[in-house]
Amino acid sequence: MTVRPINENVLAAVSKLQCDVHADAALIYGSYADGTADELSDVDVLFAIHKGKERHGYLEECGFWLDYKCLTFDQVREDLKSAYAMNHVPMMNALIDGIIVLDCDNALSELQQQAKALWNGGPSSPESRELYAAKVDIMKMVHNAERALARATRGALPSGLARIKIDQMFFGIVGRYQRIHLVWSSSVLGMYKHSRTHAPGLFSFLEAYGGARDDKTRMEVLHSLADSCFKSINLRKRA
């Protein structure tokens, strides 16, 4: 991964919070690590501690909204082991793509290397890796939509901007849905079967989303579409 410089103001916000939680290590992941952050993005941060109280939080610091987890190193290791099975933004993905900004004794760097080794020794076929990548992308988009709605509910984000973000994530998942069902339909017959089997389901999601009257209902449709993708991925894994 190409390490991109983190905005100094973002680093200042993270540094202030890491003092409050007495972190032994800190890692920034998500959009601020991969260079895709925009004005609607918050900062995803993983703090790691050897001992102390675990906590999760969402707060504003230095003009940035920080979505943070403060976990013990033992919990990070446990989450890493179960990353494949859990339908949320996986610890493995955060460690692989994240940028370490604090690491007092290199313990977090060692976990990052373990995550990369697990990934390299994981799905061996291109199809399996495609499935895992699609699943991670969908998890991220669901998470981003949920956070946009949560911020709007708190009054931290105008409802119109939250709607834009939710729309972006929904249609991003639509793209992954199409890829999951089309990328392995290598023949004309396979494409035809896909159009008859899966296209009607996608149209029903689009119709439901277009008819939704509020963001809560839109989120329900988004979750249903994501669940449908996860089920399809699991079926393909067993095939």
C-alpha positions in Angstrom: 0.0 0.0 0.0 1.2 3.5 -0.8 1.3 5.5 2.5 -0.4 8.9 2.0 0.4 11.8 4.3 -2.3 12.5 6.8 -3.6 16.0 7.2 -1.8 17.7 10.1 -5.1 18.9 11.6 -6.4 15.3 11.6 -3.2 14.2 13.3 -3.7 16.9 15.9 -7.3 15.7 16.6 -6.2 12.1 16.9 -3.2 13.1 19.1 -5.5 14.9 21.5 -7.9 12.0 21.8 -5.1 9.4 22.2 -3.9 11.3 25.3 -7.5 11.2 26.7 -7.8 7.4 26.2 -4.1 6.7 27.3 -3.5 4.8 24.0 -0.3 2.8 23.5 -0.8 2.7 19.8 -3.1 4.4 17.2 -4.0 3.7 13.6 -6.1 5.7 11.1 -8.0 3.7 8.6 -10.8 4.2 6.2 -11.2 7.2 3.8 -8.5 9.3 5.5 -6.0 6.5 5.1 -6.9 5.6 1.5 -7.1 9.2 0.2 -10.9 9.2 -0.5 -12.0 11.4 2.3 -14.4 14.3 1.5 -16.4 16.9 3.5 -18.8 14.2 4.7 -16.1 11.8 6.0 -15.3 11.3 9.6 -12.0 9.9 10.8 -11.8 6.2 11.6 -9.3 5.5 14.4 -8.2 2.4 16.2 -6.5 2.9 19.5 -4.8 -0.1 21.2 -4.0 -0.4 24.9 -2.1 -3.1 26.8 -4.3 -2.6 29.9 -7.3 -0.5 30.7 -11.0 0.0 29.8 -12.1 -0.6 26.3 -14.5 1.9 24.8 -16.0 3.1 21.5 -17.0 6.7 20.8 -18.0 9.3 18.3 -17.0 12.9 19.0 -15.8 16.1 17.5 -12.2 17.2 18.0 -10.4 20.1 16.3 -13.2 20.4 13.7 -13.2 16.7 12.8 -15.6 13.9 13.8 -13.7 10.9 15.1 -15.3 7.5 15.0 -12.9 5.6 17.3 -12.4 2.2 19.0 -10.1 1.8 22.0 -9.4 -1.9 22.3 -6.9 -4.0 24.2 -4.3 -5.7 22.1 -5.8 -9.1 23.1 -9.2 -7.9 21.7 -7.5 -6.7 18.5 -6.0 -10.2 18.1 -9.3 -11.9 18.7 -11.1 -9.6 16.2 -8.4 -10.3 13.7 -9.0 -14.0 13.9 -12.8 -13.6 13.4 -12.5 -11.0 10.6 -13.7 -13.3 7.8 -16.9 -14.3 9.6 -18.2 -11.0 10.9 -20.4 -8.7 8.7 -18.9 -5.4 9.8 -15.9 -3.5 8.8 -13.3 -6.2 9.5 -10.3 -5.7 11.8 -8.2 -7.4 9.1 -9.1 -4.7 6.5 -8.4 -1.9 9.0 -5.0 -3.2 9.9 -4.0 -3.9 6.3 -5.0 -0.6 4.9 -4.5 1.6 8.0 -1.7 4.0 8.7 0.0 3.7 12.1 0.5 7.1 13.7 1.6 5.9 17.2 3.2 2.6 18.2 5.1 2.7 21.5 6.6 -0.8 21.4 5.9 -1.9 17.8 3.0 -4.2 19.0 0.6 -2.7 16.5 3.1 -3.0 13.7 3.4 -6.7 14.5 -0.3 -7.2 14.4 -0.4 -5.3 11.0 2.1 -7.8 9.7 0.1 -10.7 11.0 -3.0 -9.3 9.2 -1.1 -9.1 5.9 0.2 -12.6 6.4 -3.3 -13.9 7.0 -4.6 -12.2 3.9 -1.8 -13.5 1.7 -2.4 -17.0 3.1 -6.2 -16.7 2.8 -8.4 -17.0 -0.3 -6.1 -18.5 -3.0 -8.3 -18.3 -6.1 -9.0 -15.0 -7.8 -12.8 -15.6 -7.4 -12.4 -16.0 -3.6 -10.4 -12.9 -3.3 -13.0 -11.0 -5.4 -15.7 -12.2 -3.1 -13.9 -11.1 0.0 -13.1 -7.7 -1.6 -16.7 -7.2 -2.5 -17.9 -8.2 1.0 -15.4 -5.7 2.6 -16.6 -2.9 0.2 -20.2 -3.5 1.1 -19.4 -3.6 4.8 -17.7 -0.2 4.5 -20.6 1.3 2.6 -23.2 0.1 5.1 -21.0 1.5 7.9 -20.6 4.9 6.2 -24.3 5.2 5.5 -25.1 4.3 9.2 -22.7 7.0 10.4 -24.1 9.6 8.1 -27.6 8.9 9.5 -26.3 8.9 13.0 -24.6 12.3 12.5 -27.7 13.8 11.0 -29.8 12.5 14.0 -27.3 14.2 16.4 -27.5 17.4 14.4 -23.9 17.2 13.4 -24.7 16.8 9.7 -27.4 18.6 7.6 -30.1 16.0 6.6 -29.6 16.9 2.9 -25.9 15.9 3.1 -26.8 12.7 5.0 -29.2 11.8 2.2 -26.5 12.4 -0.4 -24.1 10.1 1.5 -26.8 7.4 1.9 -27.6 7.6 -1.8 -23.9 7.2 -2.7 -23.5 4.2 -0.5 -26.8 2.5 -1.7 -25.8 2.8 -5.4 -22.3 1.7 -4.6 -23.8 -1.5 -3.1 -26.0 -1.8 -6.3 -22.7 -1.9 -8.3 -21.3 -4.6 -6.0 -24.5 -6.6 -6.4 -24.2 -6.5 -10.1 -20.5 -7.5 -10.0 -21.1 -10.4 -7.6 -23.7 -11.9 -10.1 -22.0 -10.9 -13.4 -18.3 -11.2 -13.0 -18.3 -15.0 -13.1 -21.0 -15.3 -15.8 -18.4 -15.8 -18.5 -20.8 -17.1 -21.2 -23.7 -15.5 -23.0 -25.9 -18.2 -21.4 -24.7 -17.3 -18.0 -25.5 -13.6 -18.6 -29.0 -14.6 -19.8 -29.6 -16.8 -16.7 -28.4 -13.9 -14.5 -30.8 -11.5 -16.1 -33.8 -13.8 -15.5 -32.8 -14.8 -11.9 -31.2 -11.8 -10.3 -32.2 -8.7 -12.2 -35.9 -8.8 -11.0 -34.6 -8.8 -7.4 -32.4 -5.8 -8.0 -35.2 -3.9 -9.6 -37.3 -4.5 -6.5 -34.6 -3.0 -4.3 -34.4 0.0 -6.6 -38.1 0.4 -6.6 -38.3 0.2 -2.8 -35.5 2.7 -2.4 -37.0 5.2 -4.9 -40.3 5.0 -3.0 -38.8 5.5 0.5 -40.1 8.6 2.1 -37.4 9.1 4.8 -33.8 8.2 5.5 -34.7 5.5 8.0 -36.7 3.6 5.4 -33.9 4.1 2.8 -31.5 2.6 5.3 -33.8 -0.4 5.8 -33.7 -1.0 2.0 -29.9 -0.5 2.0 -29.5 -3.2 4.7 -31.8 -5.6 2.9 -29.7 -5.2 -0.3 -26.5 -5.7 1.6 -27.9 -8.8 3.3 -28.8 -10.2 -0.2 -25.3 -9.6 -1.3 -23.8 -11.4 1.7 -26.1 -14.4 1.1 -25.1 -14.6 -2.5 -21.4 -14.4 -1.5 -21.8 -17.2 1.0 -23.6 -19.4 -1.6 -20.8 -18.9 -4.1 -18.3 -19.8 -1.5 -20.0 -23.1 -0.9 -20.5 -23.8 -4.6 
